[in-house]
Amino acid sequence: MRKCGVLKVSIGKSPSKNEVFFVWLNRYAGVTLKTPSKTLVIDPVDVKPRDFKNVDAVLITHEHYDHLDPSLVSELQKLTQCTVVADPTSVKKLRHLIPGDKLVEASLGSDVSFDSVSVRVESSNHPPASTPVSFVITSEDGIKVFHTADSLPFAEMAVVGEREKLDVVFCTVGIAPGASPEVGVEIARLTRPKVAVPYHTGSVGDQRRFAELLKRDLPRVTCLVPEVGKIYQVSKRK
């Protein structure tokens, strides 16, 4: 049986085998995910492109202002020459800013590979968006991270959880329509990760409430309450 451990790490270290690092970039769904060989940035807004080094891919879940900043994505792509993977609506907004060979439309059920790191495009239950998606990222060592953007729970999440045996799931607990700590716990209940991360909120109270409910309802799921800008490590070991 594999176990998953979590701890903070100092800036400057790189993941070793069977580890990934992540940083919550803002109070929305912005996340940098670093594996031993690749760096992926998801929904970057309210950040400085020049603060990022050696980015392999930018992933965009949908077109809303708190998930997509076209000029920022364009500058980040020019600086790093990364690939941009985006939902169909966001692709339309980026088409004249990103070189065609660097822009990939995220169609549901598709897989995009960056050498031995893969990104699977899943559905999203976020009605205000036109064509929202979510992403399951699998590291070269098999660590699986489900970035749900600001999706509300829906039945297919249980299918994803059962199929992927997820290590980390990011759970929306605020800001988005219908979101709450209770809704975030329902995402964790459906997906059954080893580690659940409450995000997409500007309220520490929301995160603490999520942690309390998770401990009560799903005691086998570890809660990691992140702070913006801190680096966290997730390790997978036998």
N, C-alpha and C positions, 0 to 999 in steps of 0.2 A: 504493500500500500504506500502510495506516495503522499508526502505531507508538504504543506506550503508554509513557509515562514516569512515574516515581514519585519523590516526594521528600517530606520532612517540611516542614510549613509552620507558621508561628506562629499561636497562638491569636488569634482576632479577625478574621481574613481570611474572605472568602466565596468560594466557587468562581466562577470566570469561565466564559465559554462554553467548552464542550468539556472541562470539569473536573468531578470530584466529589471530595469529602473524605469520609474515614471515620475513626471512632474506635472502637477495641476497648474496650468498657466494663468487662469483667471477664475472668476466666480461662475463661469459658464461651463462649457464642455471642452475647453482647450486643454489638451494633454500632449506632452511629449513622451514617447515610449522608446526606450533604448534597449536593444538586445545586444548580445556580444558583437554582432557585426553590422547592425543597421540602426538608423534613427528615423522614426516616423513622428510627424507632428500632425495632430488631429484638431481641426476646427480652430486654428490660431486667430485670435482677435485680441486687441489691446496689448500687443507685444511688439518688440522691436526686431525686425528681420535680422539685423546685424548681430543680435545676441545669439543666433543659431549658427552652429558650425556642422559641416558634414551631414546635412540632411539628405536622406535617400528618398523620402516620399512625404508629401502633404496629403492628408485625407480630409475630405469635406463631406459632412453628412447632409447638409441642406443649406438653403440660400438665405436664411435669416441673418440679420446684422450681427447677432451674437455668436454666429458660427462661420460666417463667410465675410471676409474683407478682401474684395478682389485686388485692390492695389497692393495690399500687404502680401497676399499670396504671390502676386506677380513679382514683387521685389525679392521675396524669399526664394522664388524659383530662379531668378536671374543670378542671385548670389551663390546659390548652392548647386544649380543645374539639376535639381530634384525632379522626380515625376509627381504630377498632381493627379490624384484619383478623386473624382467628385460625382455626386448625384447628377442626374440629367439636367435639372434646372440650373444648378450651379455651373455645369459645363457651359451652358449657353452664355452665362455671365463672364466666363473666363476665356472663351474661345478666341477673342481678339487680344488677349493678354499673355497667353501661354503658348509656346510653340506646339504645333500639332502633334509632334512625336513625343511630347512630354505630358500630354493631357489625355487621361483615360476616363471614359464614362463608366461609372459604377452601376452596372446593371444587376438586378436582384439575382442572387444565386451564383454569381460569377466569382472567380478567384483571380487575384492579381499577385504574382510572385516577384519577390525581390531576392534573387538567388534562393537561399533556403528559408527565407522568411515569407510567409504567405498572408494575404488579406482576403477574407471571404466577405462578400457583400450580403447583408441580411436586411430584412424588412424593418420598418420603424412605424410606431403608432404615434405620429405627431401631426394631427389633422391640419393645423394652420400652415404647414409647409406643403409645397407642391409635389415634390418627389423625394421625400426623406428616406435615408438609408441608415443602417448601423453597420458596424464592422467587427468581425472576429479576427484578431491578429494572432498568428501562431508563430512563436519564435523558432529558431533553428533547433532548439532543444525540446520543443513540444510544449512550452508554456503558452497557455491560451488566455487571451484577454478580450473581453467583450465590451466594446465601447458603444453604449446604447444612445449616445447623444442626449436629447431630452425627450426620448420616447416614454410614453405611458406603457404600462404592462399590456400584453396581449398574449393569447394562447400559444402562438408560435414560439415565444420565448422558451417555453418548456421543451419544445422540440429541439431548439438550439442547445439548451443546457444538457439534455440527455445525449445528444449526438456528440457534442464537443467535450464534455467533462471539463467545464471551465475552471480555470484557476482564479481569475480576477474578473469581476463585473463592476462597471461604473453605473451607479444607480442615481437617477434624478430625484432630488428631494425638494426642489423649490423653483421659483421663477416661472417656469413654463406653465401654460394653462393646464390645470388639473393636477399638477405635481404637488407632492407633500411627502413628509417622512413615511407615512403609511403606504403611499404609492411606491416609494423606493423599496420598502421592505417586500412588497408584493413582487417586484422585479426580482429580488433576491430569492424569494420563495419559488418562483417559476424556474429560475436558471440554476439554483443550487450551486453557487461557486464555492471555492475554498475561502476566498476573500471578497467581501463586498465593500465598495468605496462610495460613500455618499458625496455627491458633488452637484453642480448646477444649482448653487444657492449662495447667497451672500450672508446667510444666517448660520452662525455656529450653533444656535439653538435647534435649527432644523437637523443639523448633523448629529447633535447629541440625542435628540429624540429618536432619530433613525437607529443610532447605536443601542439605545435602551430597548426599542421594540425588537431589534434583531436578536439581541441577547435573550429576550423573553421567548420569542417565537421560533427562532432558528439558532439555537445555541451552538450548533456544530459549525456554523459559518462565522469566520473571523471578520470583525469590523475594523477597517482602517479608516480613520477620520483624517483626511489630508488637510494641510495648510497650503495656500497658494505659494508657489515658488520653492517649496521644499522638495528634496529628492528622496524617493522611497525605493526600496529594493524588495522584489518578490523572488524568492528562491524555491526551486522545486527539486526535491531530493528523494531518494528511495529510503 
